Each structure stands twice: as C-alpha cells, then as structure tokens.
Amino acid sequence: MTCAAREAPGADPAPGPPRMDDSHPFYRRMILPFAWAMSRYHRMSLSGGPPPRGPCIYVAHHGAGYLVLDLVLACYLLQWKGWYERGEPHTPLRIVGARSRIERWLPGLPRAKVLAGIIGTAEEDCLAVLSRGEQLLVTPGGSREAQPSREFYRLRWEGRYGFARLAVRTGAPIVPLAVVGGTRAFPGFRMGKLSFWSPLPMPARIGVALGEPIPVQRRPEAARDLQVLRPIQELAWRRTRELQEALLGGGEGAVPEP
C-alpha cells in the first residue's frame, strides 16, 4: 500500500533529521550483519503483511531492554531484511524515540542512533520524515511502557494522540504492529523507580505481527480536534492489542509469555 503524505498547501517543508544513507559502511558492515545474526538468534518471524511501501506510521508497544533491540530487529524484518538479503527495494523506516538516560554512560550511542535512523520526538521532524516518503515507528506509551512488570505488554496509550495527529495532518496510514518476546530476551526487574534489564540477550524467540493499515483522511485543519483524533487512536489501540493477544495466546506466530 502506498500513500502520498504531505503537509498543508503552501507550507514550507521542515529540513528535518538527516536522511538515512544506506550506502554508509555503518549499515553494510555493522548494523545489518548484527541485525541479520540477532534475528536468527531470536528465531524471529513476521506474520501478516506484506509491509506497506511509502510513508506510514507503525504503532507499537515500547520495546524491552536498555536499547529496545526487539523493536530494532522488528524494523529489520519490516524494511531492511529484503533489501540486505535479496536486494529488494525498501522504504527507510525511522524509530521515534526520546533521549534515554543510558546515553550518558555510552558516549557513542547518540551518534549511532543518528546513523541508525532513530529520530527525536519533535512533531515537525516526524512530519518532515513523512513528507520525504519515509516511514515512522511510534511507541505511543513511551516511558510508561518501558519498565519491567507482570503487565509489561499492557498498552498505556491513554491521552496519547500524537501519532493520530501526524496521520490526520499528512494522510499517512497507521499500521498496527505487535512485537512479543522481548521480556524473555532481555529479562528485567524494578527497584523502586529504577529499572534493570539484562545487558545480554537470552536465546528467546521474538515474534512480530503486522496488522492491516488503517486509512486516515488528510484533514490538517482538524489535527487538534479530539473528536477526530480519539476514534483513530482507539481503533489503532484495539487493532494493536488484538495482534498482541494473538502472539501471546496461541495465534499465528505465537510467542507465549509467562
């Protein structure tokens, strides 16, 4: 499925984040070989699809672990695997993520995030990426979902309408995405307000499920209207939860969790 995402007529396009340069040695020699190896280590599978071509907004639960590698590897399955392994065309896919505390302790991490295509949470940057024909992966729950708990896979999207607003401003479809298995690959625990995750990945299976794209009518004038945004957000939440339940409960590609 393709969709021409665009901003309001006459608007000056924001320069946005740097474009992904897939000819950079960082991809061919580091990121993609690593993702290829880790996707096999975790016996990853993708159900649903095929992934859309052209701009879209994937919505998913926040990943597990310090570096949310379960989400990174899901991106590999969605857009990089075919290009790297078989030379197929691909659409650049950018993860939207806030600055994390761990970046203070890993000096090279911010630069690695830029090279990997991860962008910040500024709405104008997200709009610029979509206007260039690229894709976004958004985790609406953000830090609410980033803590080890018995209810880790609960979608905590209450009051989070940013992804719906992006879709209404651009007309980009929303694609529900479920990634399950990260809490076994990177087990963790909490002490008070602090979260601790295993720095080493366990050989747990990670499953990925892709839902049908949700078409969104481009209505930039309604981008702040909750009566427009709320039904879109609720539908995306419901579709994503259904995918999670299928993976957790024995559906196609199921990855049972404790």
Secondary structure, DSSP 8 states (H G I E B T S, - for coil): --------TT------S----TTSHHIIIIIHHHHHHHHHHTT-EEEE----SSS-EEE----SSTT-HHHHHHHIIIIIHHHHHH------EEEB----GGGGT-TTHHHHHHHHT-B-S-HHHHHHHHHTT-EEEE-TTGGGG-S--TTTT----TT--HHHHHHHHH---EEEEEEE-HHHHS-EEEETTEEEE-SS--S---EEEE---B-----GGGTT-HHHHHHHHHHHHHHHHHHHHHHHHTSTT-----
